[in-house]
Amino acid sequence: MHDLVIRGGTIVDGTGQPAFTGDVAIDGDRITQVGGKAGPAKRDVPAEGRLVTPGWVDVHTHYDGQATWDPVLAPSVWHGATTVLFGNCGVGFAPVRKRDHKALIDLMEGVEDIPGITLTEGLKWNWESFPEYLDVLGSMPRTIDIGAQIAHHPLRVYVMGERGLNREAAKAEDMEEMATLTEHALRAGAFGFTTSRTDQHKTPTGDLVPGRYAEEKELLAIGRAMGRAGRGTFGMLSDFEDEAADFRWMRELSTISGRPVWFLLTDRNYDPQRWRRLMSNVNAARADGLPLSAQVACRPVGLILGLTTSLNPFALREGFHELAALPPKEQLAKLREPAIRAKILAEEASERLLHVVPPLSRQIATRWDNMFALGDPPDYEPPPERSIAALAAKAGQDPAAFCYDYLTADDGGRMLYFPVVNYVGGDLSVVRDMMVHPHTVNGLSDGGAHCGVICDASMPSFMLTHWVRDRARGDRVSLEFAVKRQTSETADFFGMTDRGRLQVGKKADVNVIDFDALRLHHPEMIYDLPAGGRRLVQRVEGYDMTIVSGQPIMERGQETGARPGQLVRATR
């Protein structure tokens, strides 16, 4: 008798092969039958008219801190993620010396908009080295599986102290120690190394991150360490200011390490062809046998703007900033006062406030044509006529005044959507081109991060609702492609070959989905993090069941309380 059988569902097995109907049987934590008619079971899960897929493997999250105190990791778990990988973008919390606790919290708060008060209260710091950090993660019962990468910025600060924070050049002995610690982390189970080389990443005071200008020889030393360990991937976010030079050292790093190298790929409104040039370099590297890839998002990297979020179109004006710390109801009452409204609308964004905002986000102060009413259900491919500029013109109003009144109407809970990248042409055609490219991998959900301004942990659900079922402004993708894209492809890229497919012997991580009913809700702000920290979350309907290691962890949107999740350590 099987432990559990999912009966009669439409099986999309994660390999890309056509969907088929049948049963999926589970015994213990493994899949024991896929297709056909399974025998009796201790529990039957009726799945006629439902999709049965592998659990999503989300490889770009920032649960580095949250995973040390929270066993559940919502909202990712709500959206069918059964494995999440963090340590992205060069930020993390290990290795660390006691003197640098605040510096690492500041880095995470500045780069990933995770409240500093939450991290200060939530982190117990019962580790110093990266292997010790993994041991702490592995000692805690949890709902879904997690994996970690070693991040450049804490590593640099651990080795170099203030010199690292000040972005000084590493000495030979610094590079040797960073390389040794990276090798130790990889051998302990880290899935790779990540760094950040972009002006988009700043501390809360506007300083650039420690690894922003790290020299090539420092990165190549890390690459040699990866080669010695024989495992892990090298990932980064970069401004690619000198594309030829950057790809030269990336190719060298790939050669000396023998390891996959990936970077985050987006378009830019000031350089629409940038992403195509970058992919041309990837194609050339692949032709030479080098494993370079790009990680891409399945929708725009966009800001959610409102009165309760970290940013809105008026947040960079001094008059609004004076009210930013008020409780929401008190703030809304003040904003509705005619004198305050007139004062704020008469202002421009201040240089002081612009300085601490990432360059691409500064556009929220002026780009009314790229700012949209989000709607419910939210529209992530909005047409031009839904922009604030267009709505204001239709109403015969100045766009700033129209937007101000829109945000302060009702209970002040309205939100706007501002695509920062991947929306140069006003639709998602570029995103589709990126996703179907053979040398890209899906990621960038940023689960657990950007708590006050982005909520993209729902991307796995969006892959199905928008790209397979609902898209009306261009070509869609097949169901089989969408599932494969965020199961076997993401798992295989990082060496998690025991999951991502519904096949006999594979780990029993499964989603049962009511595809017709699958629906994303409007993002909402909640205050449930340690110290009352806030975060944007997005709920979803349509997941009948999510299973991890053979145990149902979610049933129709409710947690079951099961804790089958564990730390996954890389072995290749």
N, C-alpha and C positions, 0 to 999 in steps of 0.2 A: 504494500500500500504506500502510495506516495504521500509526502508530507502536505503538498499543496499542488493543485492543478488549476491552471487558468484555462477555461474551456470555451472553445468555439470562437476565439477572437481572430481578428485580422492581424497576422503576424508580420511585422516589419522588422527583420532580424538584425539590422545594423550593418549588413554587408553590402547593401546596395541592390541585392537581387529583388525581383518583383515580390510584392506582398502575397501571402497565401493564407488560407484559413486552416485552423487546427488548434490543438491543445499544446500548452507548455507545462511540463511537469517539473517540480522542484523537490529535491530531497536534501535535507540539511541546507548547506549554503551553495549548492550546485544545481545547475540545470541538468536534468536527466532525460528529457524528451522534448523535442520541438517538432510539432506537426503531427498529423494523424489523430487517433483517438487514444488518449491515455487511460490507464486503468483507474481503479478507485483511489480516493485520497482522503486524508484526514480532514482536509478543507477544500471545497470546491469554490472557485471564483468564476461566476458566469461572465462571459466576455463577448457574447454575440453582439455584433454591431459596434464593438470597441476595437481600438488599436492596441496591440501588445508590442511594446518596444523595449530595447535595453534601457536602463537608467542613463540619464545624461551625464556625461563626463565633462565637467566645466573646468577648463584649465587656466582661467584667468580670474581669480578672485583675490580678495584682500582680507581674509578672515584670520590673519596672523595673530591679532590680539584676541578677537572674539572667541576663537577656537580654544583658548585657554580657560575660558569660564563658561561658555555656552555649549551645551551638548547638541543643540538642535540645528543651529545655523540657518535660521530663516532670514530672508525670504527664499533662498536658493532651494531649500527642501520643499517649499510649497510648489515649486515649478519643476519638480521631477528630477532634480539633480541628486545623484546617488554617490558621486565622487567629486570633490572640489580640490583644486590645487591653488595654493597661495605662495607668497614670497615673490610676487611680481613687481615689476617697475623699480627694482633696486631698493625697496623699502621693506623693513621687517624688524624683528626684535631680538635677533641673535646673530653672532655673539654679542655680548654686552657686558660692560663693567658698570658697577653701581653708580659711578660718577656720571654716566652717560644716559641714565634712564630718561631724564627729562628731554635730553637732546633727541632721542629716538622717538619719543612721544610727539615732540614738536614736528619732526620730519613727517611722521605718519599723519598728523593732523593737517599739516600744510599741503602735502602731496595728495592725500586721499580723503581729506575732509571727514575724518573720524574724530568726534569730539575729544579734545584733550582731557576734559574732566572724566569722561568715560574710561579712557585708557589709564588714567592715573588711579582710578578706583578699581578697575577691573583686573589690571595686570598684577600678578603676585611676584613676578621676577624670581621664581625659584629655579633659575638656571643661569648659567653664564655662557658656556660654549654652545655651539649649534647642536652637537649631539645630545647635550643635556636638554636643550629645548625640545628636540624630538622625543626624548624619553618622557618629558612632562606631557606632551601632547598624547603620547601613546598610553599613558596611565589613566586616562579619563574615559569613562563610558560616553558614547556618543551615538547620534542617530544615523549619520552618513559617514562615508569614508573621506579621509582628508590626506593630502600630501603637501609637502613644503619644499621650497627652493631657498637656497642661501642668497641673501640680497647684498648688493655691493655697499650701499651706504652704511648700514650698521657694521659691516666688516671693516670698512675703511676707518670709521670712527674708533672701533675697538683697537685697531692696530696703531693708528696715528693720533688719536685724541683730537685736541684742538686743531692740529695741522690738517687733519682730515676734514673737519667741519669747515675750515677756512679754504678748502680746495687747493691746498698746497701740493706741489708735485711729490709723489712718493719716492723715498730713497730706495736703494737696492735692497736693504734689509726689510723695509716695509713691504715691498713687493714679494719678497721671499716668504714672509710670514703670512701675508694674505693668500698666497698660493697654497701654502701648507694647510692653512685652516679651511680653505675651499676643498682641498682633497679629503681632509678628515670629514667634512660635512657630507660630501658625496658618498664616501665609503660608509657613512652612518645611515644613508638613506635619502639624502636630498635629491630631488629630481632635476636639479640644475642650478645655474647661477644666473642672476638677472641684474641689470644696471639701467640707469637712466641718464641720457645725455640730451636733455631738452630744457629750454627756458620755461616750458609749461609747468615744471615742477619746482615749487618754492616752499620755503618755510612760512609760518604765519606772519613773520615780519618781512617777507619779501626776499629773503636770501635764497640763492640757488643751492641745490643739493650737493652733498660732498663729492659725488662722482661725476658731476657735470662735465668737468674738463680733465678727467683722468687721462693720462697719456697712453698712447698705444702700447708702449712696452709694459705698462701695468696690466692692461687687458690681456696682452699676449702671455704674460706670466700666469694669469688665471687659466688661459687656454691650455698651457702646458700641464698645469695641475690636473685639468680635466682629462687630458690625454693619459696621464699616469694612472688616474682612477679608472679610466675606461668606461665612464658612465656620465649621464647628465646631458642637458642641453644648455646652450648659452643664449639668453634672451635679453632684448633691450628695447627701449623707446628712445628715438633719436630725432633731432631736428634735421639731420643730414645736410649740414651747412656746406660741406664739401663732399658731394656724393662719391666722386671718384676715389678720394682718400679713404672715406669710410668703408667702401666696398673692398678696397685694397687690404686694409687690416682685417676686415671680416673674413675675407678669403684666406688670409694667412692664418688667422685663428682657427678656422675650420680645418685647414690643412694640418697644422701642428697638433690639434686636439683630436682630430678624427670624429668630432662630435657635431650634432646638428646645431646650427646657428639660426635664430629667428629674430625678427623685429616686428614691432607693431606698425601696421600699414593703414593710413587714412589719406584722403585727399585734402587739399587745402584750397580755400576759395581764392587766394591770391596766386595759386599755381596749380590749376586744375590737372595738368599733365604730370605732376610730380609722381603720383603713384605708378603711372605707366613706366616712367623712367626707372623707378626703383625696381619694378618687376622685371624690366629688361635686364637689369644687373643680376637679378636672381636667376633668370633664365640662362644667362651666360655662365653663371657659376654652376648651375645644374648640368649644363652641357659639358663642363670640365670635371664633372663627377663630384662636386662639392655640395654637401647637404644644407644649402641655404633655403629658408622659407620665410613667409610673412604670415603674421597672425592678423585676422580681420574680424570686424564686427558685422553682425547681420542687420544692423540698422544704424542710423546716424548716432554718433557720440553727441548726445544732446543734453542741454541743461533744462531742468524743471525750475521754472521761475514763479515765485509767489511770495506772499507776505510772511509765510512761515518757513520758507526755504532760506538757504545761505545767501542766495543772490536773487535779485530782481532788477528790472530796468532802472530803478531809482536808487538802488543800494549804493551806487558809487557817487551819489550826490550827498553833500554834507548835511543838508536838512533832514534827509531820511536817516542818515547814519546816526544822527543825534537821538533818534527814536528806536534804533534797532534793538536795544537791550530791554525795552519795555515788554511786559507780558502781552501776549497776542491781542486780547480784548482791549486793553488800555492803548496799545499802539494803534489799533484800528480806529478807535474813537478819536485819537489825536489826528490821524491822517485824514479823517473826514472833516476836520475843522477848516473852513474856507481859507483862513489866513495861512495855515500850514500848507494846505494844498497849493495855494498860489506861490508860496515861498519855494517849495520843492520844484514845481514846474518851471519856475524862473531860473533855476540853477542848471549848470552843466556838470558833468562828471568831474570830480576833483583829481588833480594829479596825485595827491597823497593817497587816495583810495585806489586809483588805477594801478599804482606801483605794486600793490600786494596781490593783484589779480593776475592769473596767467594771461599771456598776450592774446591768445585766441578768444578768451572769455570776455575781453574788454569790449567786444562788439555788442554786447547786450545794452550798452549805453546809447547806441545810435541806430542799430540795424532793425528798424521796425518792420522792414520787408521780410526779415528772416525770423520773425517771432510770431507764433501761432497759438490760438486758443486750443488747448489740449483736447478737450472734449471727453466724453465718457460713453462708450469705450474710447480710450485714447487713440489718436490718429498719428502714427509716426511717419506717414508719407503725405503730409497735408498739401493741398493745392495752393497756389498763390492767392486765390481769393479768400483764403482763411487767415491770411497774415494780418497782423495788427494794422499795418499800413493800409491794406485794402479795406478792412472793416472800418477804419477811421474815415477813409475817403468816402465810403458809402454813407456814413453817418454825418458827413460834412464837418468833421472835427480834426483838430491837430492830433497826430498819432500819440504823442506823449500824454495829452489830456485824456484821450480815449482810453489808453492803457491804464492810466492812474485810476480812472473811474471804474474800469472793468475789474481791476484787482481789489478795489475797496468796496465793491458791491456785495450784497448778501452778507455772509458771515466772514468774508475775507479769505475764504478757502479756495478761490479759483486759482488755477495754475496755467502757465503758458509753457510752450515747448520751443526751445531755441536750439536747432541743430548747429553744432559748432563745426563739425567736419562730416564728410560723406553726404553733403547735400548741396553741392555746388550747382548742379543742374536743376534743382528744385524737385527732384524725385530720387528714387533709389536704384536707378539703372547702373550707376557706378558700383554700388554695393553688390549688386548681383554679379557684375563682371568680376569683382574681387573674389566673391565666394566660389564661383565656378572655375576659377583659375586652378590648375593642377598643383601649384606650388604654394597654396595658402592653406591655413588651418583656422577654424572658427575659434574665437575667444572674445576677450574684452568685455565680459559681462560685469566685471568689477564688483561682484557680490561682496557685501560687507563694507564697501567703501563709498565715498562721496555721499555720505549720509544725508547731507542737507541740500543736495542739488541734482543728484542723478539716481535713477532707480532702474538699472539695467540687468539686475539678476533675473529678470523675466525673459531675457533673450531666448532661452531654449523654448519657451512656450510661443514666443513671437515667431520663431522659425516655422512653427506649424500653422498658427492662425493666419499670419500675413503671407508668408512666402508660399505656402501650399494651398491655402483655402481662400483667402479674402482679397488678395492684391488685385486692384482694378486699374492701376496706372502703368502697367507693363507686364512683362513675362513673369510667370511664377517659376517654381522649381517642383520637381516631383517629390512625393512623400518619401520615397525610398532614399532620395538624395538628402533631404532634410534630416532624416533620422541618422543616416550614415555619417553625416557631417559632424554630428555632436555626440557620437558614440564611438564606433570603432576608429574613426579617423583621429579624434582627439586622444583617445586611449593609446592607440598605437604610437602616435607621435612622441609621447612621453614614456613609452615602454611599459604601459600597463596592459599587457597582452592577455591578462586573465579575465578581462571584462570588455564591455562595449559591443558584444554580440550575443544573440540568443542562439547558442550552440551547446550541444551536450558537453559537459565538463567545464563550461565557463561559469564564472561567478553569477549567482542568481540575483542580479540587480535588474529590476523590471518595472516598467510603467504600464498601467492599464488606463487608457484614455478614451473618454467620450469625445471624439473628434468634433462632432457637430455642435456640441455644447461648450467646447473650449473657448473661454472668453477672459481677456485681461480686464481688470478693473482700473479705475482711475487711481493714480498714486495717492497715498495719504501719508501724513506726518504723524508718527507716534513717538512716545517718550518713554521707552521701556529699556533703554540701555542703562548700565550702571551710572549712578549719580544723576539719573533722570535725563541722560543724553538722548538726543532726538535722532530719528532716522526716517528716511522715506522708505516706504514699503509698497509693494504692489501685489494685490491678491489676485487669485485666478480661480476660475471654475472649470471643471471638466476632467480633472484627474480623479478617476475612480479609486486608484490604488497605486502606491509606490512601494516597492519591495527592495530591501537591501539584505544581501546574504541570506535570502530565503524568508526573511521576516517582514511582514507588512509594517511600514513605519508611518504611512499616511493612508487614510481611507476617507474619500469624499471630503477632502479639505481639513480633516481633523487628525491630529497626532495620535498615534496609538500608544505612545509611551515606550515602545521597543527601542533598545539601544544596541543594535547589531554593528554599528559603525566602528571603524578602527583607523589608526594611523597606517597608511600605506608607505612602505619604504622602497625606494628605487633599488633595483638590482641589476640594471643594465644601462 
